[in-house]
Amino acid sequence: MGIKVLFIYPNTYGMNMLPPAVALFSAMLKKEGHKVEIFDTTYYAINYGIDSDGSKMENLNVLPYDMGSRGIRLKNSDWKKDLDNQIKRFNPDLIAMSSTEDMWELGIQVLNEIKEFKLKNNIPVIAGGVFCTFAPDLCIKNPLIDMVCVGEGEEAIIDLCRRIEKGEDFSDVTNLWVKRKNGEIKINRISKAVNIDHNPLLDLSLFEENRLYRPMAGKVYKMVPVETHRGCPYKCTYCNSPDQSRLYTEQTGSSFFRKRKIDLVYKELKYFKDVIGVEYNYFWADTFLAYNKREFDEFCEMYKEINLPFWMQTRPETVTEEKIKKLQNVGLHRMAFGLEHGNEEFRKKILDRQWKNKDVIEACSIPKKLGVQFSVNNITGFPTETRKLAFDTIEINRHINADNQNIYSFVPFHGTPLRRMTEKMGLISHSTITKCLTDKPQVVLPDYSPEEIEGIKRCFVLYVKFPKSKWKDIEKAEKFTNEGNKIYKDLKQEYLEKYTPKADVSPTSNVSDDLKKGYVDEMS
């Protein structure tokens, strides 16, 4: 018979990639005989964050894109009424919210709208995601949350739904923190890392058709996220991978970093292409080139038959000319490098990234030489950083002729080594929930003010692209004053005229010459 599960996915316009975890859980639950629906806020104009309706972006690192070219627009209905109608019609037995930290408060806002229905019908609510894994104490405190999943959710969600279906106690389900009726929190052990080769194909039917589209290279393609690796072997301190690895090693004795078998990746890609009509593949592994030689060659041989353009991200030290040539021959269209900071000593000491600048520059020259588009991702506002140090990031990007350079404010997410560092330094409290969609840095540094950080972000690509003879004017444009705004507006127009690349010509589904000319919008 099964039970009915309603997923809540808090998200905002511009964050277009559908959540693979929810699609995976849906496939698993349906296989068990359960019914699944989702309330996804992505295309609702909910007042949350500065980019929530897609209308307030002012960022030269991201070109505007037209989702309407594929018939995709914001919904014009009231999200509250739609949610109310759905929950009354579906009448779920379990509500499951999957949320990142920066979308957590939006998720709570959504849950508040169905609070009365939840309480009246005694519907349990479970929350999961990386934020729940590393700040379960904060998540479980909310009166609307009954359970929090710590770690992976595949086994926990299946066991939980079986217990609910049978009317059994679920307070001892592994990976869960469960709130008892008396307010006591039952903390259960974490089970070993799952075998990701046993997971079924993603259930894309759960989502509206428009959620299968996202911008890439200045166009909108039908694409879905593809899992090749889970976890990462590297230890970057701004990332949650080190804490994921530590959590699973210490509590389960298993490794969090895993690679899917290539034949299973092929099976999924083939299904996406032939049945779903995917036009472009998005490999979301933290470090796609964390393959050994045998695995890499096996991937390239497999992908020949798929013959679709694809995007991947990796670290500079994983790149060789031979690898990029092989990937280019089977469909590599666009790639992204995580650089983060341009000062070698700062990068080594604060970010635990050991590479030399000359090696980074040399590695990044390879895709440029071969005609593969690439972007370089940077962060500013790290703890102990200064405005002067930020110019080292600008300087190294001037030596990397990337198709575009991104820079973001440092966000101290829970579950990262740098979050613990910022808490120890007294720059943020443990209870503070961070956001990406904000017009202010999350951390106020003693030697690098929020205004300076925002100024550097606004003018970053101007400093990178324009000759240094213009730097005095660019420095004035960092200021959010009438004069600074006017100078910025003029420089921005000059930049767009001189340096904005043209978008790809047509949304073809096969590898073709026009895919070698475009620009990317790599918003996730």
Secondary structure, DSSP 8 states (H G I E B T S, - for coil): ---EEEEEE---TT--S--HHHHHHHHHHHHTT-EEEEEE-TTS--S-STTTTS-----TTS----GGGGT-----S-HHHHHHHHHHHH--SEEEEE--GGGHHHHHHHHHHTHHHHHHHT--EEEESHHHHH-HHHHHHSTT--EEE-S--HHHHHHHHHHHHHT---TT-TTEEEE-TTS-EEE--------GGG-----GGGS-GGGGEEEETTEEEEEEEE-SEES-S---TTSSHHHHHHHHHHHHS--S-EE--HHHHHHHHHHIIIII---EEEE--TTTT---HHHHHHHHHHHHHH---EEEEE-GGG--HHHHHHHHHHTEEEEEEEEE-S-HHHHHHHH-----HHHHHHHHHHHHHHT-EEEEEEEE--TT--HHHHHHHHHHHHTS--SEEEEEE----TTSHHHHHHHHTTSS-TT----SS-SS-SS-BTTB-HHHHHHHHHHHHHHHHS-GGGHHHHHHHTS-SHHHHHHHHHHHHHHHHHH-----S---SS--GGGGS-------
